[in-house]
Amino acid sequence: MKYDPAADVLVLEHAPHEGLYAIGPALEAARLRLRTCRVWAGDPVPDTLDGAAALVVMGG
């Protein structure tokens, strides 16, 4: 996979108390943009992972 400094990391949060904790600063240090989908708040889950370098699924 080619390094893309503008790549997104898609984060799915299932509950309002979830957070990225140690994962967040590590991803930001790698200069990856975080795109958060707050499922608990009604955000629509994307149909594809286009544009995402990674997927982080919190809770469940």
N, C-alpha and C positions, 0 to 999 in steps of 0.2 A: 504494500500500500504506500503510495506516495504521500509524503508529508505535506499537509495543507495548513498553513498558519491561520486560515480563516474557517477551518472546519468547525462544525457544531458538534456538541455532545448533547443528545436528547435525554432529558431526565424526566422520568415518569414518577410523580408523587401520588400515592394512593390515600394519604391521610395528612391533615394539616400540621401535625406535629413532626412530620418527617423532615429531615434536612440532610445535606450532603456531608456535614461534619468534616472529616479529614479528606474526603474525596474531592470536595469543592476546591480547596486551595491547591491541591495537586494538579487538578485539571486546569485551573487558571494559570498556574506556574508554567504549564506546558503550552500556554497561549491558545487554549481551546475555548471557544465561546460556548456558554451553557444556554441551552434552550429548554426551559422547564414547562412541562405539561402537568398542570395541577388537576388530575382526574377528579379529586375530591371536590373541586370547585366548579366542575362541569366543563373544563377545557376539553375540546375534542382531541382524541388520540389520532395522530397523523396516520394516514393510510399507508405511507411508505417511509423508508428511512433515507430517502434522497437528501443529500446534503449533510447527513450525519456521519461523523467518523466513528461514533460509539453510541451505545444505548446503556443507560443506567436505570434500573428498575428498583425503586425503593419499596420497602414493605411488601404488601401483597394482599 
